[in-house]
């Protein structure tokens, strides 16, 4: 009956499709329809086979006891607010049972990511986005959690204690992090995904999305984060995984299932019959007069290229299989000038790089961030790809690329001679000696080494030879022994520097700050957050304000010595200031803040959280008088 019904359906439309107005559309439409049917049948065949076994057993299988687990270990993450040498505000707080929940507020015992809102996109260090980012990819940060026992997930609870709403995607991995042997295939399945949404209340909540059932057990869960709509840093306390050891199957009534649907041969045969019918109707004789490419032949090559430039990379790969003309367009290296593979990190492996290699010979911007972990990209495959495609590279994003080793950086330095931007953020598996090769990239204008193991000797060499640097991120680089020496070299060699991130550098003093202020007059952005060795009494902050009059962003986070005189110096000298963070100071009064707000007309962000002299009443008053400035005041319940 199925075959007859299918045959009748095809033939009932053939007279319409055979009209001269629809030649090429007919074949493509029929082929697309058949592919969709076969994909749908293949997708459900596994479930039907399980149903068949349940029917043959003629009984109800026992229902598993649901296991409830907290994360045992934090395996990997893209960023965090905290230090590498403590637990405060770090991702490691996600391991184990909750520390804070159900309390709300700003607590050091939670996991906090490095950024929030759109402020980082509005500062001088912001980078241009990649084209062709698929509209359903919103992730900007991630954290991977390991659980004790693999289960088939039935529910996931994310305990959010402050400014919830940042989780945009949850994934499960088929590979166990505690397995001794690396599996031949690593599968990631999306359990839940939604665009970022704004939650109006900053209060704690238990987030329990409706997750998809998967056909493999997992003890590795990944949360992906987008904090762009949040008013402040999101804080996560714990993740709870509910699941069962075995998949639950109930006995079914046999009358509900047509067992013929489980036969692969029947499916293939019936589709072949349909194709035979099509072949007869659309024979070479019937389509002899329709051998051209239709209206595509009338379009200029450049216009077709422009149309295809709006497709994502997977869509280009699919379209290339339709006809020779579109194959030629889809494989044109000009379509891959800017290529971001980060949205497809779970599918990028050695085979994917080999497939793309011939198309990427002209690539200038390449984003391989988050890709290649757990053995999916090998060093030889990456090296071959870079040698074939790296000669024109100007920008290379490799953040969280844990497959990278010294050989990879050596290949990059030897091949990508035109490279201007290199991002190695959170590549914390790279050995210290690997960074010596970066000094060969003399054209670098941007270098991001956040959370890497770069050491002082290698960094001094980089600064000596890469004098064109304009943007430098050394945040949380814990292997650097003397930041004053680094600051002196920056001041002496990097005269074009516009942005500098020294977040959580542990030992810079007023001497290093003085060298920076004197040697880098073009600085527009400076992050000195959580630098405990700086003291206002030395005059270092006042000197910064007098020397760096182009400052637009200044973070002095958690420096308790910042005082009224420092704020007044900023008001007098840095009138272009747009973002200022003085979280945690006890020495700043409402009067100095009013003077700052009156002088800095472009100021849009002011963080006065935990400033003891600035209470909620003062914040409300300042908000009323300066409505264009978002004044942040964190709280703890």
Buried (B, 14 or more C-beta within 10 A) or exposed (E): EEEEEBBEEBEEEBEEBBEEEEBBEBBEEBEEEBEEBEEEBEEEBEEBEBBBEBBEEEEEBEEBEBBEBBBBBBBBBBBBBBBBEEBBBBBBBBBBEBBBBEBBBBBBBBBBBBBBBBBBEBBBBBBEEBEBBBEEBBBBBBBBBBBBBBBBBBBBBBBBBBBBBBBBBBBBBBBBBBEEEEEEEBBBBBBBBEEBEEBEEBBBBBBEBEBEEBEEBBBBBBBBBBBBBBBBBBBBBBBBBBBBEEBBBEBEEEEEBEEEBBEEEEBEEBBEBBEEBBEEBBEEEEBEEBEEBEEBEEBEEEEBBEEBBEBBBEBBBEBBEBBEBBEEBBBBBEBBBBBBBBBBBBBBBBEBBEEBBEBBEBBBBBBBBBBBBBBBBBBEBBBBBBBBBBBBBBBBBBBBBBBBBBBBBBBBBBBBBEBBBBBBBBBBBBEBEBBBBBBBBEEBBBBBBBBBBBBBBBBBBBBEBBBBBBBBBBBBBBBBEEBBBBBBBBBBBBBEBBBBBBBBBBEBBBBBBBBBBEBBBEBBBBBBBBBBBBBBEBBBBBBBBBBBBBBBBBBBBBBBBBBBBBBBBBBBBBBBBBBBBBBBBEBBBBEBBBBBBEBBEEBBBBBBBBBEBBEEEBBEEBEEEBEEBBBBBBEEE
